[in-house]
């Protein structure tokens, strides 16, 4: 199994802070050559530690004024894979999680307004095996991040492990 060392952890920290940071700046920060940094980043990508590079968009400025969490109850495990496949293909659905407690899944969604949220809810409720939904509309967001602390010497599991 591979390990994350202090240099890998620092590279991951820098990329999370500034995803468009030039590799030569990363090399300067960690005190290594540009080819060494490029090699480490390539290996982190190949190992699945870095899954991609993305811009963070302001949903409100793009007129997605509603964020909601929808708790879904899917009857029977026979319907789970179909539900997950359909839900993950919906552009309004940003996250799909299988959960414990009330319901079987929770979705994080963004829509333009309550009319589009209602239409989305109707689509979800019409999916095979969906027994019910419960929605919470977000009024304010104080923290939303995808950043993770990459501690040195963490053993990396093999790929294809559930997230």
DRENDO-1510 file (C-alpha; in Angstrom, 1 decimal, always signed):
<recs>
REC; n; res; u; v; w
REC; 1; UNK; +0.0; +0.0; +0.0 .
REC; 2; UNK; +1.1; +3.5; -0.7 .
REC; 3; UNK; +1.6; +6.2; +1.9 .
REC; 4; UNK; +1.0; +9.9; +1.9 .
REC; 5; UNK; +4.2; +11.6; +3.0 .
REC; 6; UNK; +4.7; +15.2; +4.2 .
REC; 7; UNK; +5.4; +16.5; +0.7 .
REC; 8; UNK; +2.3; +14.8; -0.8 .
REC; 9; UNK; +0.2; +16.2; +2.0 .
REC; 10; UNK; +1.6; +19.7; +1.3 .
REC; 11; UNK; +0.9; +19.3; -2.4 .
REC; 12; UNK; -2.7; +18.3; -1.7 .
REC; 13; UNK; -3.1; +21.2; +0.7 .
REC; 14; UNK; -1.8; +23.7; -1.9 .
REC; 15; UNK; -4.0; +22.3; -4.6 .
REC; 16; UNK; -7.1; +22.5; -2.4 .
REC; 17; UNK; -6.3; +26.1; -1.6 .
REC; 18; UNK; -5.5; +27.1; -5.1 .
REC; 19; UNK; -6.4; +24.5; -7.7 .
REC; 20; UNK; -4.9; +26.6; -10.5 .
REC; 21; UNK; -1.6; +27.0; -8.8 .
REC; 22; UNK; +1.3; +26.5; -11.2 .
REC; 23; UNK; +3.5; +23.4; -10.7 .
REC; 24; UNK; +6.6; +25.6; -10.5 .
REC; 25; UNK; +5.1; +27.5; -7.6 .
REC; 26; UNK; +4.3; +24.2; -5.8 .
REC; 27; UNK; +7.8; +23.1; -6.4 .
REC; 28; UNK; +9.2; +26.3; -4.9 .
REC; 29; UNK; +6.9; +25.9; -1.9 .
REC; 30; UNK; +7.9; +22.3; -1.1 .
REC; 31; UNK; +11.6; +22.8; -2.1 .
REC; 32; UNK; +11.6; +20.2; -5.0 .
REC; 33; UNK; +12.2; +20.3; -8.7 .
REC; 34; UNK; +9.4; +20.8; -11.2 .
REC; 35; UNK; +9.8; +17.3; -12.7 .
REC; 36; UNK; +9.7; +15.8; -9.2 .
REC; 37; UNK; +6.5; +17.7; -8.3 .
REC; 38; UNK; +5.0; +16.7; -11.7 .
REC; 39; UNK; +5.8; +13.1; -11.1 .
REC; 40; UNK; +4.3; +13.2; -7.6 .
REC; 41; UNK; +1.1; +14.8; -8.8 .
REC; 42; UNK; +0.8; +12.3; -11.6 .
REC; 43; UNK; +1.2; +9.4; -9.1 .
REC; 44; UNK; -1.4; +11.0; -6.8 .
REC; 45; UNK; -3.8; +11.2; -9.8 .
REC; 46; UNK; -3.1; +7.6; -10.8 .
REC; 47; UNK; -3.7; +6.4; -7.3 .
REC; 48; UNK; -7.0; +8.1; -7.2 .
REC; 49; UNK; -6.0; +10.5; -4.4 .
REC; 50; UNK; -6.6; +13.5; -6.7 .
REC; 51; UNK; -9.8; +12.8; -8.5 .
REC; 52; UNK; -9.9; +15.9; -10.7 .
REC; 53; UNK; -9.5; +19.7; -10.9 .
REC; 54; UNK; -12.7; +21.8; -10.8 .
REC; 55; UNK; -13.8; +25.4; -10.6 .
REC; 56; UNK; -16.0; +26.3; -7.7 .
REC; 57; UNK; -19.0; +28.2; -9.0 .
REC; 58; UNK; -21.3; +30.6; -7.2 .
REC; 59; UNK; -24.8; +29.0; -7.5 .
REC; 60; UNK; -26.6; +32.2; -6.6 .
REC; 61; UNK; -24.9; +34.2; -9.3 .
REC; 62; UNK; -25.9; +31.5; -11.8 .
REC; 63; UNK; -29.5; +31.8; -10.6 .
REC; 64; UNK; -29.7; +28.5; -8.7 .
REC; 65; UNK; -31.5; +30.1; -5.8 .
REC; 66; UNK; -32.7; +27.0; -4.0 .
REC; 67; UNK; -30.5; +24.4; -2.3 .
REC; 68; UNK; -32.3; +21.5; -0.6 .
REC; 69; UNK; -31.6; +18.2; +1.0 .
REC; 70; UNK; -34.1; +15.5; +0.0 .
REC; 71; UNK; -34.3; +12.3; +2.1 .
REC; 72; UNK; -35.6; +9.5; +0.0 .
REC; 73; UNK; -36.9; +6.1; +1.0 .
REC; 74; UNK; -36.4; +3.4; -1.6 .
REC; 75; UNK; -38.3; +0.2; -1.0 .
REC; 76; UNK; -36.1; -2.9; -1.3 .
REC; 77; UNK; -32.5; -3.3; -2.4 .
REC; 78; UNK; -33.7; -4.4; -5.8 .
REC; 79; UNK; -34.5; -0.8; -6.6 .
REC; 80; UNK; -31.4; +0.8; -5.2 .
REC; 81; UNK; -29.1; +0.6; -8.2 .
REC; 82; UNK; -31.8; +1.9; -10.5 .
REC; 83; UNK; -32.5; +4.8; -8.2 .
REC; 84; UNK; -28.9; +5.7; -7.8 .
REC; 85; UNK; -28.3; +5.5; -11.6 .
REC; 86; UNK; -31.2; +7.8; -12.3 .
REC; 87; UNK; -30.6; +10.2; -9.5 .
REC; 88; UNK; -26.9; +10.6; -10.4 .
REC; 89; UNK; -27.8; +11.4; -14.0 .
REC; 90; UNK; -30.1; +14.3; -12.9 .
REC; 91; UNK; -28.2; +17.7; -13.4 .
REC; 92; UNK; -29.9; +19.3; -10.4 .
REC; 93; UNK; -28.6; +16.5; -8.1 .
REC; 94; UNK; -25.2; +17.4; -6.8 .
REC; 95; UNK; -24.7; +14.6; -4.3 .
REC; 96; UNK; -26.3; +11.2; -3.7 .
REC; 97; UNK; -25.6; +9.3; -0.4 .
REC; 98; UNK; -26.8; +6.0; +0.9 .
REC; 99; UNK; -27.6; +6.6; +4.6 .
REC; 100; UNK; -28.8; +5.0; +7.8 .
REC; 101; UNK; -31.7; +6.1; +9.9 .
REC; 102; UNK; -34.8; +7.6; +8.3 .
REC; 103; UNK; -34.8; +6.9; +4.6 .
REC; 104; UNK; -32.3; +5.1; +2.5 .
REC; 105; UNK; -30.7; +8.0; +0.5 .
REC; 106; UNK; -30.1; +11.7; +0.9 .
REC; 107; UNK; -29.7; +14.0; -2.1 .
REC; 108; UNK; -28.2; +17.5; -2.2 .
REC; 109; UNK; -29.9; +19.4; -5.0 .
REC; 110; UNK; -29.8; +22.9; -6.4 .
REC; 111; UNK; -32.7; +24.3; -8.5 .
REC; 112; UNK; -33.5; +27.8; -9.8 .
REC; 113; UNK; -36.7; +28.2; -7.8 .
REC; 114; UNK; -39.5; +26.4; -5.9 .
REC; 115; UNK; -41.3; +25.6; -9.1 .
REC; 116; UNK; -38.3; +23.7; -10.5 .
REC; 117; UNK; -37.8; +22.1; -7.0 .
REC; 118; UNK; -41.4; +20.8; -7.1 .
REC; 119; UNK; -40.8; +19.4; -10.6 .
REC; 120; UNK; -37.7; +17.6; -9.4 .
REC; 121; UNK; -39.5; +16.2; -6.4 .
REC; 122; UNK; -42.2; +14.9; -8.7 .
REC; 123; UNK; -39.6; +13.2; -10.9 .
REC; 124; UNK; -37.9; +11.6; -7.8 .
REC; 125; UNK; -41.2; +10.4; -6.3 .
REC; 126; UNK; -42.2; +8.8; -9.6 .
REC; 127; UNK; -39.0; +6.6; -9.7 .
REC; 128; UNK; -39.6; +2.9; -9.3 .
REC; 129; UNK; -39.3; +1.8; -5.7 .
REC; 130; UNK; -39.4; +5.3; -4.2 .
REC; 131; UNK; -41.7; +5.1; -1.2 .
REC; 132; UNK; -41.4; +8.6; +0.0 .
REC; 133; UNK; -39.4; +11.8; +0.3 .
REC; 134; UNK; -38.8; +14.5; +2.9 .
REC; 135; UNK; -37.2; +17.8; +1.9 .
REC; 136; UNK; -35.4; +20.6; +3.7 .
REC; 137; UNK; -34.7; +23.8; +2.0 .
REC; 138; UNK; -31.5; +25.5; +3.0 .
REC; 139; UNK; -32.0; +29.1; +4.2 .
REC; 140; UNK; -28.3; +30.0; +4.8 .
REC; 141; UNK; -25.0; +28.3; +4.3 .
REC; 142; UNK; -22.1; +29.1; +6.7 .
REC; 143; UNK; -19.6; +26.5; +5.5 .
REC; 144; UNK; -19.5; +24.3; +2.4 .
REC; 145; UNK; -16.3; +22.7; +1.4 .
REC; 146; UNK; -14.8; +19.6; -0.2 .
REC; 147; UNK; -11.4; +20.2; +1.4 .
REC; 148; UNK; -9.8; +17.3; +3.3 .
REC; 149; UNK; -6.8; +17.2; +5.7 .
REC; 150; UNK; -4.2; +15.0; +4.1 .
REC; 151; UNK; -2.2; +13.7; +7.0 .
REC; 152; UNK; +1.3; +12.4; +6.3 .
REC; 153; UNK; +1.8; +8.6; +6.6 .
REC; 154; UNK; -1.8; +7.7; +5.9 .
REC; 155; UNK; -2.0; +4.3; +4.2 .
REC; 156; UNK; -3.9; +4.5; +1.0 .
REC; 157; UNK; -6.4; +1.7; +0.4 .
REC; 158; UNK; -6.6; +0.1; -3.0 .
REC; 159; UNK; -8.8; +1.8; -5.6 .
REC; 160; UNK; -12.5; +0.7; -6.0 .
REC; 161; UNK; -13.1; +1.0; -2.2 .
REC; 162; UNK; -16.4; +2.7; -1.4 .
REC; 163; UNK; -16.0; +6.4; -0.6 .
</recs>
